[in-house]
Amino acid sequence: VPHGTEPVSPPPVLGAATAAGPVGGLPVRGRHTSPFGMRRHPVTGVWKLHDGTDLAAACGTPVVAPSPGTVTRAYFHAAYGWRVFVDHGGGLVTAYNHLPGLEVRPGVVLRAGQRLGVVGNTGLSTGCHLHWMAWQAGRLIDPLTFVT
């Protein structure tokens, strides 16, 4: 695992709040198909950290900000496809990956529940899903830690 990306086990924070407001639910309605943690990558076959959680949903299903925040980055990556990063304050940053394109740009302030994109299948992906990632104080964590 590359330095700085070691998974951590933070204390439970269900019902917690960030500086930007209350932490909400999932960013998309979908089935959990691959949890955060070590696994064999379905495309490359490499045993490695799955650095987020996958939520399967039909391509085009809306993806929303689970809590208020500001878009800090939005770009294409060969593995993650189109991706959007949101800073929620209080040290919490989330990323939304495999989108089919960009609907928001850096600087956009999102309300909880506001659409930031739709589910896609770009990058190294085996089908329509959202790969949801989170960092707390710069450390990679399981995004489900913040679901209430």
SVG drawing of the C-alpha trace seen along z (x, -y; Angstrom):
<svg xmlns="http://www.w3.org/2000/svg" viewBox="-32 -29 37 41">
<polyline fill="none" stroke="black" stroke-width="0.4" points="0.0,0.0 1.5,-3.4 2.6,-5.6 -0.2,-7.9 -3.0,-5.5 -3.0,-3.0 -6.5,-2.2 -7.4,-3.4 -10.1,-2.4 -11.5,-5.7 -13.8,-5.7 -17.5,-5.5 -18.9,-8.9 -22.5,-7.9 -24.7,-11.0 -21.6,-13.2 -21.3,-16.6 -18.6,-18.2 -17.9,-21.9 -20.0,-22.2 -23.1,-20.5 -24.5,-17.1 -23.2,-14.0 -25.9,-12.4 -26.6,-9.1 -25.3,-7.5 -24.6,-9.6 -26.5,-7.2 -29.2,-4.6 -27.6,-1.4 -26.3,2.0 -23.0,2.3 -21.0,4.5 -17.4,4.1 -16.5,2.8 -13.4,0.8 -10.4,3.0 -8.1,5.5 -9.3,7.4 -8.2,8.7 -8.9,5.9 -11.5,7.2 -9.8,5.7 -6.1,6.0 -6.2,9.1 -3.8,7.4 -4.3,7.9 -4.5,4.4 -6.4,1.9 -9.9,1.1 -9.7,-2.5 -13.5,-3.2 -16.8,-1.4 -18.7,-0.5 -22.4,-1.3 -23.9,0.4 -26.7,-1.5 -27.9,-2.0 -25.8,-4.4 -27.4,-7.8 -28.6,-7.4 -28.2,-10.8 -25.2,-11.1 -25.7,-13.7 -23.6,-15.3 -24.5,-13.4 -23.5,-16.6 -22.8,-20.2 -19.4,-21.0 -17.3,-22.7 -16.0,-21.0 -12.2,-21.3 -11.2,-19.1 -13.0,-17.7 -11.1,-15.9 -10.5,-12.7 -8.1,-9.9 -7.2,-6.8 -8.2,-4.4 -11.0,-6.3 -12.6,-7.9 -14.3,-11.2 -14.1,-12.2 -15.2,-14.9 -13.8,-15.8 -15.8,-17.6 -14.4,-19.2 -17.1,-19.0 -15.1,-20.9 -13.9,-19.5 -11.2,-17.6 -13.6,-15.4 -13.1,-15.1 -15.0,-12.7 -14.6,-11.7 -17.1,-10.3 -15.5,-8.2 -16.4,-6.6 -18.8,-9.4 -19.6,-9.7 -18.6,-13.4 -18.5,-16.5 -21.6,-18.4 -19.8,-20.6 -16.5,-22.4 -14.1,-23.5 -15.5,-26.2 -19.2,-25.1 -20.8,-25.0 -23.1,-22.0 -26.1,-21.6 -26.7,-18.3 -28.7,-16.2 -27.7,-18.4 -26.8,-16.5 -23.1,-16.6 -23.2,-14.0 -24.6,-10.7 -23.4,-7.1 -21.1,-6.0 -18.6,-3.4 -15.5,-5.3 -11.9,-4.4 -11.1,-0.9 -14.6,0.3 -16.6,3.5 -20.0,1.8 -22.1,-1.1 -21.4,-2.0 -20.1,-4.8 -16.7,-4.3 -17.0,-6.5 -13.9,-7.5 -13.3,-9.5 -10.4,-11.0 -10.5,-12.3 -7.6,-14.7 -5.8,-13.6 -6.0,-9.9 -7.9,-7.5 -10.9,-5.9 -14.0,-3.8 -16.7,-6.3 -19.4,-4.2 -17.9,-5.4 -19.9,-8.6 -23.2,-7.2 -26.0,-7.9"/>
</svg>
